[in-house]
Amino acid sequence: MQKHKKEFLLVLMMLVGMYRAYAIDFSYKIALKNPGNPAMVYNIHKIDPELNLRLAIPVKVTEKVEKTGEDYRLSVTLTAREKVYFNLGINANTGFDTNQCEFYLPGFWYHKNLRSPEQAPSFHTSKSWNFREDRLSAPLSGVFDAQSGKSFSVMRVLDSRQADVLLTHQEGEVILSGKSTVGYLGFDNETGKAKISFGYPFVETPKRYIRKLTLVNPICTFAKLEKGEQITLTWLIHEGQATDYGQYVADTWNYCFDRLQPKAMQPLYSPEQVKAQLSNYFKMAYVDKYPLKYHSGISIRCDDCKPVDHVQLGFCGRVLLNAFNCLEYGEQTGDAQLVRMGHAIFDSWLENGFTAKGYFKEDMHIAQGIPADADVIHSIREQSEAVYAVLHYLAYERKQGRKHKEWEGKMRTLLEAMMNLQEADGHFPRKYRDDGTHVDASGGSTPSATSTLVMGYKYFKDKRCLKAAKLSVEYLEKNIISKSDYFSSTLDANCEDKEAAISAVTATYYLAMVTKGKERGHYVDLCRQAAYFALSWYYLWDVPFAPGQMLGDLGFKTRGWSNVSVENNHVDVFVFELHHIVKWLAETLGEKRFGQIADVIHSSLCQLLPTQDRLCGIGVPGYNPEVVQHTHWDYGKNGKGFYNDIFAPGWTIASLWELYSPRRTADFLR
């Protein structure tokens, strides 16, 4: 082993020396493992040109660096002279002072993840991290030097045929049981200088993130090369310049898009076919035995999809939006049963769903009774989502010649209450009680209210709603968009999340649709800035699955799907209006890539739609899955390639329905 150690040192020092000509400071690490023994790790940090390079070694390592356009292309080839188990790691020293750096791993790491708790990956736990590539929406790790505006990124060049294997162990040193193409990306700050770390096969350090708020021991995997076998690993090295972190993320998204070139798929179903399948949910999930009627959409089992008594008005359940979809679709298709269900849900919430102060009651186990006003905690997001649904319902009903003065009165009261809740700087508390006292004063969910206020302005012609919406976007611009700090819009995770960015996109779009001239142009620009952050969560590549992992066996492609948040590392169909807005931005600004990614999303999100002949692991057709576990992370059950055993299809049905209803919002805001 001492002989092998010396020989690896010699060859790898030679590799490091070759980078001097390219002004890129790299260091290598190779770990070799004999089964049953701890691995031997060899670190290379300096050159000794006098060493003899003619010794025989068990693996030949060669490298090639090419300048290709704006990038350096680094290729490392390993050829085995005898059977070896290896792990190759590389550090790229940027020279940036870590105190002034911001980091970026698309769809998983923004800034320093300091909005996330220490039980999730963040600087609270460590300032150096490595992650499996399939955790990331693009296989890239980057760092932005806020002082100089310089940036540095490393991006994996994907193998033409992606593969993964089932793991025999979940921590420690693990020899892979077959072929996997999954490497790793991360960053190293141990010296005070920011380094990008990358390699193959994957390691996860200093902890693995295995489920929500659960960090466990690290893992280092080893790939096997048989005698005479060869593998070439390739990365792109890119340096850039940006005015701020937000521009850096936007530029990097464009860079990733151009290198990965995600293509729209041939969708499995047409929009009409998707809706026909989803409508089965409306029939099977309907519950009418309580004072509040609803479609059961949260906390139900994947295997049988039986309704439960857990009711959540917005967020996961989207009760009123699904009631409107049910009603509208029933009338479009002549299905009287759906029409009756939709009207019955709205009627029951009008009668029993409000507190004395005029807010909706949001979350309950209704078999225990409707909660008293004093026990209710409101969220600005759920209240806004409910008003959104009701105003769409009222506008539709008005077009049919049906008026609902009592509903209109309730909405005026609620909008008035929301405006009274708004703080002087324009923000809304994230959560609050019926008397207006704050439970969570954070302003991260503020954009949820903006679009609702704009709708209130359009429906009731109330200019106070428009004024409040504009004030909310002043707060949004100053505190969220300008700082590239999108957080706390999801209700079960107060961290960096996709939904916060989508809310910002939606809010600024709504104001752009009802303003003119320079003011409109300003909102369009804010919308564009937020859109890059929202899109950064959406996968631009297809992660591999192992044989036997259901999603891979179904032929599932991750491109067009999105990670949820730092806390929840799975993909889902959360899109709602984002697709239409991104398409609109493409047309308004001539952003070709926006139009292309919109097409990818539109073609991709129906892939796991359960039908009678293709249930996709769900017990009932039309119940679109939610927790789609695409990497080694689980929500409590089953892991990569499967779903959690409990899911919330209420919001997935609502999201897909919006995706396939492209004119709904635009027609409302005309």
C-alpha positions in Angstrom: 0.0 0.0 0.0 2.9 2.4 0.7 4.1 1.8 -2.9 0.7 2.6 -4.3 0.4 5.7 -2.1 3.7 7.1 -3.4 2.8 6.4 -7.0 -0.6 8.1 -6.7 1.1 11.1 -5.2 3.5 11.3 -8.2 0.8 11.2 -10.9 -1.5 13.5 -9.3 1.2 16.1 -8.6 1.8 16.0 -12.3 -1.8 16.8 -12.9 -1.9 19.7 -10.6 1.2 21.2 -12.2 -0.4 21.2 -15.6 -3.1 23.6 -14.3 -0.5 26.4 -13.7 -0.6 27.2 -17.4 -4.4 27.9 -17.1 -4.2 30.0 -13.9 -6.6 27.7 -12.2 -5.6 26.5 -8.7 -6.8 22.9 -8.3 -6.0 20.2 -5.7 -6.8 16.5 -5.9 -7.8 13.9 -3.5 -8.1 10.2 -4.3 -9.4 7.5 -1.9 -8.7 3.9 -2.6 -10.6 1.2 -0.7 -9.9 -2.5 -0.2 -13.1 -4.3 0.7 -13.2 -4.8 4.4 -10.5 -2.2 5.1 -10.7 1.6 5.7 -9.9 3.6 2.6 -6.5 5.2 2.1 -6.8 8.9 1.2 -4.2 10.8 -0.8 -4.2 14.6 -0.8 -2.1 16.6 -3.3 -1.3 20.2 -2.6 2.1 21.0 -4.1 4.5 20.0 -6.9 7.8 18.2 -6.6 9.3 18.0 -10.1 12.2 15.8 -9.1 10.0 12.8 -8.3 10.3 9.7 -10.5 7.2 9.2 -12.6 8.1 5.9 -14.1 6.8 3.6 -11.4 4.1 1.1 -12.1 0.7 1.9 -10.4 -2.7 0.2 -10.3 -4.5 2.9 -12.2 -3.4 5.4 -14.8 -4.7 8.9 -14.3 -4.6 11.4 -17.2 -6.2 14.8 -17.6 -7.0 17.2 -20.4 -7.9 20.8 -20.2 -9.3 22.7 -23.2 -10.6 26.2 -23.6 -14.0 25.9 -25.1 -15.6 29.3 -25.7 -16.2 30.9 -22.3 -15.3 27.7 -20.4 -12.4 25.5 -19.5 -13.3 21.8 -20.0 -11.6 19.5 -17.5 -11.5 15.8 -18.4 -9.9 13.3 -16.1 -9.5 9.7 -17.3 -8.8 6.8 -15.0 -7.6 3.5 -16.5 -7.3 0.5 -14.2 -4.2 -1.7 -14.4 -5.8 -4.0 -11.9 -9.2 -4.0 -10.1 -9.6 -0.9 -8.0 -12.3 0.8 -5.9 -11.8 4.6 -6.0 -13.3 8.0 -5.1 -11.9 11.0 -6.9 -12.2 14.5 -5.3 -11.1 17.9 -6.7 -11.0 21.3 -5.1 -10.9 24.5 -7.2 -9.5 27.4 -5.2 -11.2 30.6 -6.2 -9.0 32.8 -4.1 -12.2 34.6 -2.9 -12.4 35.6 0.8 -15.2 33.4 2.2 -16.4 36.3 4.4 -17.6 38.2 1.3 -18.9 35.2 -0.7 -22.3 34.0 -1.6 -22.8 30.4 -2.6 -25.2 28.8 -5.1 -26.3 25.2 -5.8 -29.4 25.4 -7.9 -32.6 24.4 -6.2 -30.9 23.6 -2.9 -28.5 26.3 -1.7 -29.0 30.1 -1.8 -26.7 32.6 0.0 -25.7 30.6 3.0 -29.1 28.9 3.7 -29.3 30.9 6.9 -33.1 31.1 6.6 -33.1 27.3 7.2 -32.7 25.8 10.7 -29.6 24.0 11.8 -31.3 20.6 11.3 -31.2 21.3 7.5 -28.1 22.0 5.4 -26.9 25.5 6.2 -24.0 27.6 7.5 -25.6 27.1 11.0 -24.1 23.6 11.0 -21.0 23.8 8.7 -19.4 26.2 6.3 -18.3 23.4 4.0 -20.7 21.0 2.3 -20.9 18.3 -0.5 -24.1 16.9 -2.0 -25.2 14.3 -4.5 -25.7 15.9 -7.9 -29.3 14.7 -8.1 -30.2 17.0 -5.2 -29.6 19.9 -7.5 -31.8 21.3 -10.3 -28.7 21.7 -12.4 -25.4 19.9 -11.6 -23.5 23.0 -10.7 -21.8 24.6 -7.7 -20.9 28.2 -7.8 -19.6 31.1 -5.7 -20.1 34.8 -6.1 -17.6 37.3 -4.6 -19.9 40.2 -3.6 -17.0 42.6 -3.3 -15.5 42.2 -6.8 -18.5 40.9 -8.6 -16.5 37.9 -9.8 -18.0 34.5 -9.9 -16.7 31.0 -10.3 -18.7 27.8 -11.0 -18.1 24.1 -11.8 -20.6 22.1 -13.7 -20.7 18.4 -14.4 -20.8 17.3 -18.0 -23.4 14.5 -17.9 -22.7 11.1 -19.3 -24.8 10.2 -22.3 -26.4 7.3 -20.4 -27.2 8.2 -16.8 -27.5 5.4 -14.2 -27.8 4.9 -10.5 -27.7 1.9 -8.1 -29.4 0.9 -4.9 -27.2 1.6 -1.9 -26.2 -1.3 0.4 -25.5 1.2 3.3 -26.6 4.7 4.1 -23.5 6.1 5.8 -19.7 5.6 6.0 -17.6 4.1 3.2 -19.8 2.3 0.7 -18.8 0.3 -2.4 -21.4 0.9 -5.1 -23.1 -2.3 -6.1 -23.2 -1.5 -9.8 -22.8 1.4 -12.3 -23.8 4.9 -11.1 -23.1 8.2 -12.8 -23.9 10.3 -9.8 -21.1 12.5 -8.6 -21.0 15.3 -6.1 -20.7 19.1 -5.9 -20.2 21.5 -3.1 -17.8 24.0 -1.5 -15.0 24.1 1.0 -14.3 27.0 3.3 -11.9 25.5 5.8 -9.0 27.8 4.9 -11.0 31.1 4.7 -10.7 31.0 0.9 -13.7 29.8 -1.0 -13.2 26.5 -2.9 -15.6 24.7 -5.1 -15.5 20.9 -4.4 -16.5 18.2 -6.9 -15.8 14.6 -7.8 -17.0 11.1 -8.5 -18.7 9.0 -7.2 -20.7 10.9 -4.7 -19.8 11.9 -1.2 -22.1 13.8 1.2 -20.3 15.7 4.0 -20.2 16.8 6.7 -23.7 15.3 7.0 -26.3 13.6 4.8 -29.7 15.2 4.6 -32.0 12.1 4.6 -35.5 13.5 5.5 -37.1 16.7 6.7 -34.9 18.3 9.4 -32.8 15.2 9.8 -29.0 15.2 9.3 -27.1 12.0 9.8 -23.5 10.7 9.4 -21.7 11.4 6.1 -21.2 8.9 3.3 -18.3 8.3 0.8 -19.0 5.9 -2.1 -16.5 4.0 -4.2 -16.8 3.0 -7.9 -15.2 -0.2 -9.2 -12.9 -0.4 -12.2 -11.9 -3.8 -13.5 -8.5 -4.4 -14.9 -8.3 -2.6 -18.3 -11.5 -0.6 -17.7 -11.5 3.1 -18.2 -13.7 6.0 -17.1 -13.6 9.7 -18.2 -15.1 12.4 -15.9 -15.7 15.8 -17.3 -16.6 19.2 -15.8 -16.9 22.7 -17.2 -15.1 25.5 -15.3 -16.7 29.0 -15.8 -15.8 32.4 -14.5 -18.1 35.4 -14.7 -18.9 38.9 -13.6 -22.2 40.2 -12.2 -23.4 43.3 -10.5 -25.0 41.4 -7.6 -26.0 38.0 -6.4 -29.4 38.2 -8.1 -27.7 38.9 -11.5 -25.3 36.1 -10.8 -28.1 33.6 -10.3 -29.8 34.9 -13.5 -26.6 34.6 -15.5 -25.9 31.2 -14.1 -29.4 29.9 -14.9 -29.0 31.1 -18.5 -25.6 29.4 -18.6 -27.0 26.1 -17.3 -29.9 26.3 -19.7 -27.6 26.8 -22.7 -25.2 23.9 -21.6 -27.9 21.4 -20.6 -30.4 22.4 -23.3 -33.5 20.7 -21.8 -36.1 19.8 -24.5 -39.8 19.7 -24.2 -41.2 16.1 -24.2 -44.0 14.6 -26.1 -46.7 14.8 -23.4 -48.4 11.7 -22.4 -51.8 13.4 -22.4 -53.5 16.5 -23.8 -54.8 19.2 -21.4 -58.3 17.9 -22.0 -57.3 14.3 -21.1 -55.5 15.5 -18.0 -58.6 17.4 -16.8 -60.8 14.4 -17.5 -58.7 12.3 -15.3 -58.3 14.9 -12.5 -62.1 15.3 -12.4 -62.3 11.8 -10.9 -60.7 13.3 -7.8 -63.6 15.7 -7.5 -66.1 12.8 -7.4 -64.1 10.4 -5.2 -62.8 12.9 -2.7 -66.0 14.8 -2.0 -67.1 14.9 1.7 -70.6 16.2 2.6 -71.3 14.9 6.0 -70.1 17.9 8.0 -71.2 21.5 8.2 -68.3 22.4 5.9 -68.2 20.4 2.7 -64.9 19.8 0.9 -62.8 17.6 -1.4 -60.5 15.7 0.9 -57.0 16.8 -0.2 -54.5 16.5 2.6 -53.2 13.7 4.9 -54.6 10.9 2.8 -52.9 7.6 2.0 -51.4 6.9 -1.5 -52.5 3.3 -1.5 -56.3 3.8 -1.0 -56.9 7.7 -1.2 -59.8 7.4 1.2 -61.1 10.8 2.4 -60.2 12.0 5.9 -61.5 14.7 8.2 -58.4 16.9 7.9 -59.5 20.1 6.0 -57.0 22.8 4.9 -58.7 25.6 3.1 -55.7 26.8 1.1 -52.1 25.6 0.6 -52.3 21.8 0.6 -56.1 21.4 0.3 -57.1 24.4 -1.9 -60.7 23.6 -1.1 -62.4 26.6 -2.7 -60.2 26.6 -5.8 -61.0 22.9 -6.4 -64.7 23.7 -5.8 -64.6 26.3 -8.5 -62.7 24.0 -10.9 -65.3 21.3 -10.1 -68.2 23.6 -10.8 -66.7 25.2 -14.0 -65.7 21.8 -15.4 -69.1 20.3 -14.6 -70.9 23.0 -16.5 -68.4 22.8 -19.4 -69.0 19.0 -19.7 -72.6 18.8 -18.7 -71.9 16.9 -15.5 -74.6 17.9 -13.1 -73.0 16.0 -10.2 -69.8 18.1 -10.3 -71.9 21.3 -10.6 -73.9 20.3 -7.4 -70.7 19.6 -5.6 -69.1 22.9 -6.5 -72.1 24.9 -5.4 -72.6 22.9 -2.2 -69.0 23.6 -1.1 -69.2 27.3 -1.7 -72.6 27.5 0.1 -71.3 25.6 3.1 -68.3 27.8 3.6 -70.4 31.0 3.1 -72.6 29.8 6.0 -70.0 28.2 8.3 -66.5 29.1 7.2 -65.9 32.6 8.6 -64.8 34.0 11.9 -66.6 36.9 13.5 -63.9 39.2 12.2 -64.5 38.1 8.6 -61.6 35.8 8.1 -61.8 32.3 6.7 -61.3 29.3 9.1 -58.4 27.5 7.5 -57.2 24.3 9.1 -59.1 21.7 11.1 -60.0 18.1 11.8 -63.6 18.7 11.2 -64.9 15.5 12.9 -63.9 17.3 16.2 -66.0 20.3 15.2 -65.3 23.7 13.6 -62.7 25.4 15.8 -63.7 28.5 17.9 -62.5 31.9 16.7 -60.1 32.2 19.6 -58.3 28.9 18.6 -57.8 29.9 15.0 -54.4 31.0 13.6 -54.6 32.6 10.2 -51.9 32.8 7.5 -51.8 35.6 4.9 -51.1 33.0 2.3 -54.2 30.8 2.9 -56.5 33.8 3.3 -55.2 35.2 0.0 -55.6 31.8 -1.8 -59.2 31.6 -0.6 -60.1 35.1 -1.8 -58.4 34.3 -5.1 -60.7 31.3 -5.5 -63.8 33.1 -4.5 -63.2 36.1 -6.8 -62.7 33.7 -9.7 -65.9 32.0 -8.7 -67.8 35.3 -8.5 -66.5 36.6 -11.8 -67.5 33.3 -13.5 -70.9 33.3 -11.9 -71.5 37.0 -12.9 -70.7 36.0 -16.5 -73.4 33.3 -16.2 -75.9 35.9 -15.0 -75.8 34.7 -11.4 -75.2 37.1 -8.5 -74.0 36.4 -5.0 -74.3 39.6 -3.0 -73.6 37.8 0.3 -70.4 36.4 -1.0 -69.4 39.8 -2.4 -70.0 41.3 1.0 -67.8 38.7 2.7 -65.0 39.4 0.3 -65.3 43.2 0.8 -65.0 42.7 4.6 -62.1 40.3 4.2 -60.2 42.6 1.9 -60.8 45.5 4.3 -59.4 43.4 7.1 -56.4 42.5 5.1 -55.7 46.2 4.3 -56.0 47.0 8.0 -53.5 44.3 8.7 -50.9 45.8 6.3 -47.9 47.5 8.1 -46.7 51.0 7.2 -43.8 49.6 5.2 -46.2 47.5 3.1 -45.6 44.0 4.5 -48.2 41.6 5.9 -47.5 39.3 8.9 -47.0 35.7 7.9 -49.4 34.4 10.6 -51.8 36.1 12.9 -54.8 35.6 15.1 -58.4 36.7 14.5 -57.9 39.9 16.5 -55.0 40.9 14.3 -52.2 40.1 16.8 -49.1 38.6 15.1 -48.0 35.0 15.6 -45.3 35.4 12.9 -44.6 39.0 11.9 -42.2 38.0 9.1 -42.9 39.6 5.8 -41.8 36.8 3.6 -45.3 35.8 2.6 -46.3 39.4 1.6 -46.5 38.8 -2.1 -49.3 36.2 -1.5 -51.5 39.2 -0.6 -50.5 41.3 -3.6 -52.2 39.4 -6.3 -55.4 39.0 -4.2 -55.5 42.8 -3.7 -55.1 43.4 -7.4 -58.0 41.0 -8.0 -60.0 43.0 -5.4 -59.3 46.2 -7.3 -60.4 44.7 -10.6 -63.5 43.0 -9.3 -64.8 45.8 -7.0 -63.1 48.8 -8.7 -61.7 49.7 -5.3 -58.6 51.8 -5.8 -57.6 51.3 -2.1 -56.8 47.7 -3.0 -54.6 48.8 -5.8 -52.8 51.3 -3.5 -52.2 48.5 -0.9 -50.9 46.2 -3.6 -48.4 48.7 -4.9 -47.3 49.4 -1.3 -46.8 45.7 -0.8 -44.5 45.5 -3.9 -42.5 48.4 -2.6 -41.8 46.2 0.4 -41.2 43.2 -1.9 -38.7 45.1 -4.0 -36.8 46.6 -1.1 -36.6 43.6 1.2 -36.9 40.5 -1.0 -36.2 41.0 -4.7 -33.3 43.5 -4.3 -31.7 41.2 -1.7 -32.5 38.0 -3.7 -33.9 36.6 -0.4 -37.0 34.6 -1.2 -38.3 32.8 1.9 -41.1 31.6 4.2 -44.0 31.5 1.7 -44.6 27.8 2.3 -46.5 27.1 5.5 -44.7 24.0 6.8 -41.2 25.2 6.3 -39.9 28.7 7.2 -36.8 28.7 4.9 -35.5 29.5 1.4 -38.2 28.1 -0.9 -39.5 28.1 -4.5 -43.0 29.2 -3.5 -41.7 32.5 -2.2 -40.1 33.2 -5.5 -43.2 32.2 -7.4 -45.3 34.4 -5.2 -43.0 37.4 -6.1 -43.3 36.6 -9.8 -47.1 36.4 -9.5 -47.4 39.6 -7.5 -45.3 41.7 -9.9 -47.1 40.2 -12.9 -50.5 41.1 -11.5 -49.4 44.7 -11.1 -47.8 44.8 -14.5 -51.2 43.7 -16.0 -53.1 46.6 -14.5 -50.6 49.5 -14.9 -49.1 51.3 -17.9 -46.0 53.0 -19.1 -42.9 53.3 -17.0 -44.7 51.9 -14.0 -45.7 48.8 -15.9 -42.1 48.5 -17.2 -40.8 48.6 -13.6 -43.1 45.8 -12.5 -42.1 43.8 -15.6 -38.5 44.1 -14.7 -39.1 43.0 -11.1 -41.1 40.1 -12.4 -38.2 39.1 -14.6 -35.7 39.2 -11.7 -37.9 37.1 -9.5 -38.6 34.7 -12.4 -35.0 33.6 -12.5 -35.1 32.6 -8.9 -38.3 30.8 -9.3 -37.0 28.9 -12.4 -33.7 28.1 -10.6 -35.7 25.5 -8.6 -36.9 23.7 -11.8 -34.8 20.8 -13.1 -32.9 21.3 -16.3 -31.8 17.7 -16.5 -33.0 14.2 -15.9 -31.6 12.5 -12.8 -31.0 8.8 -13.0 -32.8 6.1 -11.1 -31.8 2.5 -10.2 -33.6 -0.5 -11.6 -36.5 -1.3 -9.2 -37.0 2.3 -8.2 -40.6 2.9 -9.4 -40.1 6.4 -10.9 -37.3 5.2 -13.1 -39.2 2.1 -14.2 -42.0 4.4 -15.2 -39.7 6.3 -17.4 -40.0 9.5 -15.3 -38.0 12.5 -16.4 -37.2 15.2 -13.9 -36.7 18.1 -16.3 -39.5 20.6 -15.8 -40.2 19.5 -12.2 -39.0 21.5 -9.3 -37.5 21.1 -5.9 -39.6 22.4 -3.0 -37.4 24.1 -0.5 -34.2 23.7 1.4 -36.1 21.8 4.1 -38.1 19.6 1.6 -35.7 18.1 -0.9 -38.2 16.4 -3.3 -39.8 17.5 -6.6 -43.4 18.3 -7.3 -45.9 19.9 -9.7 -46.2 23.2 -8.0 -46.5 25.7 -10.9 -50.0 27.2 -10.8 -49.7 30.4 -12.8 -45.9 30.5 -13.2 -45.9 28.8 -16.6 -48.3 31.3 -18.1 -46.3 34.2 -16.6 -43.0 32.9 -17.8 -44.5 32.5 -21.3 -45.8 36.1 -21.1 -42.3 37.3 -20.0 -40.8 35.5 -23.0 -43.2 37.3 -25.4 -42.9 40.6 -23.6 -39.1 40.7 -23.2 -38.0 38.4 -26.0 -36.4 36.0 -23.5 -36.2 33.0 -25.7 -35.1 30.7 -22.9 -38.2 31.6 -20.8 -40.4 30.3 -23.6 -38.4 27.1 -24.0 -38.5 26.3 -20.3 -42.2 27.0 -20.2 -42.7 24.4 -22.9 -40.6 21.9 -21.0 -42.7 22.5 -17.9 -46.0 22.2 -19.8 -45.0 19.0 -21.4 -43.5 17.3 -18.4 -45.8 17.8 -15.4 -48.4 15.3 -16.5 -46.0 12.4 -16.5 -47.2 10.8 -13.2 -50.9 11.4 -13.8 -52.7 8.2 -12.5 -55.0 6.6 -14.9 -56.8 3.3 -14.7 -54.3 1.5 -16.9 -51.3 3.4 -15.5 -51.8 4.2 -11.8 -48.2 5.3 -11.2 -48.2 3.9 -7.6 -51.4 5.7 -6.6 -54.5 3.9 -5.5 -57.1 5.9 -7.4 -57.0 7.5 -10.9 -56.8 11.3 -11.0 -55.1 11.7 -7.6 -51.9 13.2 -8.8 -49.0 12.4 -6.6 -47.3 15.0 -4.4 -44.0 14.0 -2.6 -42.0 12.7 -5.6 -38.8 11.5 -4.1 -36.1 11.8 -6.8 -33.0 11.7 -4.7 -31.8 10.0 -1.6 -34.2 11.8 0.7 -37.6 10.8 2.0 -40.5 12.5 3.7 -40.7 9.6 6.2 -41.2 6.6 4.0 -39.9 4.8 0.9 -37.1 7.0 -0.4 -35.7 7.7 -3.8 -37.8 6.5 -6.7 -41.1 6.4 -4.7 -43.6 8.6 -2.8 -44.2 9.1 0.9 -47.1 7.0 2.1 -49.2 10.1 2.9 -49.8 12.8 0.4 -51.9 16.0 -0.3 -53.4 15.8 -3.8 -55.7 18.8 -3.2 -53.0 21.3 -4.2 -51.5 19.1 -7.0 -54.9 18.9 -8.7 -55.3 22.6 -8.3 -51.9 23.3 -9.7 -52.2 21.2 -12.8 -55.7 22.6 -13.4 -54.2 26.1 -13.5 -51.4 24.9 -15.8 -54.0 23.7 -18.3 -56.2 26.8 -17.9 -53.9 29.3 -19.6 -56.3 32.2 -20.1 -58.0 32.3 -16.6 -55.9 35.0 -14.9 -55.3 37.0 -18.1 -59.0 37.2 -18.8 -59.8 38.2 -15.2 -57.2 41.0 -15.3 -58.2 42.4 -18.7 
